Amino acid sequence: MVRVGLTTERLVRAGAELADEVGFDQVTVSALARRFDVKVASLYSHVKNSQDLKTGIALLALAELADRGSEALAGRAGKDALAALANVYRDYAREHPGRYAAAQMRLTPEAAAASAGGRHAEMTRAILRGYDLAEPDQTHAVRLLGSVFHGYVSLEMGGGFSHSAPDSQETWTRVIDALDALLRNWPAPSVERPPAP
């Protein structure tokens, strides 16, 4: 018999908390069952397996990040908007390392379509409208910003900047400055030269 009060949403939220405590890779249905002091079988009416649980955590994290991003971007444009969105990702990773890792999880096409992932791309494109980039450069810039934000945060979370000067915050500020300068002076596409005869 399923313990009263257990729902899919409650289990996913508890899984997200567990991910922040022990790491996203360590989240399993059995670990969650121990947290609720129930038998593993009693959770299977709410989550199919550990992969299903992790997908739920990823969807939760993407939605939380999108909500924070939308709130941070309200009324901002240009470099101010760029810095606001970048800081949302960095701050979320610091506050919720397991959920942040979950947000990077590769989803099935069906789960991705139902996720808040599209909102993230829309927010980035909204920022880029202030830099007047047309396609395909706008898509290139979306990919660049995602790579820089998530790459920097991942390296920082892994301790990659802990043992040398200058301080990581100083570098982060300079990275945002550099991205702003690049977006304002986006390079023209290189012309491919025909191969030499």
C-alpha positions in Angstrom: 0.0 0.0 0.0 1.3 3.5 -0.9 2.0 5.7 2.0 -0.5 8.6 2.2 0.9 11.9 1.0 3.3 10.5 -1.5 2.8 12.0 -5.0 5.0 12.2 -8.1 5.5 15.9 -7.4 6.6 15.3 -3.8 8.9 12.6 -4.8 10.5 14.7 -7.6 11.0 17.6 -5.2 12.5 15.3 -2.6 14.7 13.8 -5.3 15.9 17.3 -6.2 16.8 18.0 -2.6 18.6 14.7 -2.4 20.5 15.6 -5.6 21.7 18.9 -4.0 22.9 17.0 -1.0 24.6 13.9 -2.5 24.9 14.7 -6.2 22.6 14.1 -9.1 24.4 10.8 -10.1 23.6 9.3 -6.7 19.9 9.8 -6.9 18.0 6.5 -7.2 14.5 5.3 -6.3 16.0 3.1 -3.5 17.8 6.2 -2.0 14.5 8.1 -2.2 12.6 5.2 -0.5 15.1 5.2 2.3 14.5 9.0 2.7 10.8 8.4 3.1 11.3 5.1 5.1 9.1 3.1 2.7 9.7 0.1 0.5 11.0 0.8 -3.0 8.0 -0.9 -4.5 5.7 1.7 -2.9 7.3 4.4 -5.1 6.7 2.6 -8.4 3.2 3.8 -8.7 4.6 7.4 -8.9 7.9 6.9 -10.7 8.7 4.1 -13.2 12.4 3.9 -12.3 15.5 6.0 -11.4 15.7 7.3 -15.0 12.1 8.5 -14.7 12.8 10.2 -11.4 15.9 11.9 -12.8 13.9 13.1 -15.8 11.4 14.6 -13.4 14.2 16.4 -11.5 15.7 17.7 -14.7 12.3 19.1 -15.8 11.9 20.7 -12.3 15.3 22.3 -12.5 14.8 23.6 -16.1 11.5 25.2 -15.0 13.0 26.7 -11.9 15.9 28.2 -13.9 13.5 29.5 -16.6 11.3 31.2 -13.9 14.4 32.8 -12.3 15.7 33.9 -15.7 12.4 35.5 -16.7 12.2 37.4 -13.4 15.8 38.6 -13.7 15.4 39.8 -17.3 12.2 41.8 -16.7 12.9 45.4 -17.7 16.6 44.8 -18.7 18.3 45.0 -22.0 21.8 44.8 -23.5 24.7 44.1 -21.2 22.5 44.4 -18.1 20.3 41.6 -19.4 23.3 39.5 -20.4 24.8 39.7 -16.9 21.4 39.1 -15.3 20.9 35.8 -17.1 24.5 34.7 -16.7 24.2 35.3 -12.9 20.9 33.3 -12.7 22.7 30.2 -14.0 25.8 30.7 -11.8 23.8 31.5 -8.7 21.5 28.5 -9.2 24.4 26.2 -9.6 25.9 27.4 -6.3 22.6 27.1 -4.5 21.4 23.9 -6.1 24.4 21.9 -7.5 22.5 18.7 -7.9 19.6 20.4 -9.7 21.9 22.3 -11.9 23.6 19.1 -12.9 20.1 17.7 -13.6 19.3 20.6 -15.9 22.2 19.5 -18.1 20.8 16.0 -18.5 20.1 14.8 -22.0 16.4 14.3 -22.3 14.3 12.2 -24.7 12.8 14.3 -27.6 9.4 13.9 -25.9 10.6 15.1 -22.5 12.6 17.9 -24.1 9.6 19.1 -26.0 7.6 19.2 -22.7 10.4 20.9 -20.8 11.2 24.6 -20.1 14.3 24.2 -22.3 12.7 26.2 -25.0 12.2 29.1 -22.6 15.9 29.2 -22.0 16.6 29.6 -25.7 13.9 32.3 -25.9 15.4 34.3 -23.1 18.8 34.2 -24.7 17.3 35.2 -28.0 15.5 38.1 -26.3 18.9 39.3 -25.0 20.4 39.0 -28.4 17.7 41.2 -30.0 19.5 44.1 -28.2 22.6 43.3 -30.2 20.9 43.2 -33.5 22.1 39.8 -34.7 20.3 38.1 -37.6 20.2 34.4 -38.3 22.3 32.3 -38.5 24.5 34.5 -36.3 21.9 34.6 -33.6 21.9 30.8 -33.3 25.7 30.8 -33.2 25.5 33.4 -30.4 22.9 31.4 -28.4 25.3 28.4 -28.6 28.3 30.6 -27.6 26.6 32.1 -24.6 25.3 28.7 -23.4 28.8 27.2 -23.8 30.5 30.0 -21.9 27.9 30.2 -19.1 27.7 26.5 -18.5 31.4 25.8 -19.1 32.5 28.5 -16.7 30.1 27.4 -14.0 31.1 23.8 -14.4 34.8 24.5 -14.1 34.2 26.8 -11.2 32.0 24.3 -9.4 34.7 21.7 -9.9 37.2 23.9 -8.2 39.1 24.8 -11.3 39.6 28.4 -10.3 40.1 27.9 -6.6 43.9 27.9 -6.5 45.0 30.9 -8.4 44.6 34.7 -8.7 42.7 36.7 -9.7 39.5 35.8 -7.9 36.9 33.9 -9.8 34.3 36.7 -9.4 36.7 39.2 -11.1 37.2 36.8 -14.0 33.4 36.3 -14.3 32.9 40.0 -14.5 35.5 40.2 -17.2 33.9 37.3 -19.1 30.6 39.2 -19.2 32.4 42.3 -20.4 34.1 40.3 -23.1 30.9 38.7 -24.3 29.2 42.1 -24.4 32.0 43.5 -26.5 31.9 40.5 -28.8 28.2 40.6 -29.3 28.4 44.3 -30.1 31.1 43.6 -32.7 30.1 40.3 -34.0 32.5 39.1 -36.7 31.3 38.8 -40.3 31.3 35.3 -41.7 34.7 34.3 -43.1 34.7 33.9 -46.8 35.8 30.4 -47.9 38.6 30.5 -50.4 38.5 27.9 -53.2 41.2 25.3 -52.8 44.5 26.0 -54.5 44.9 24.3 -57.9 
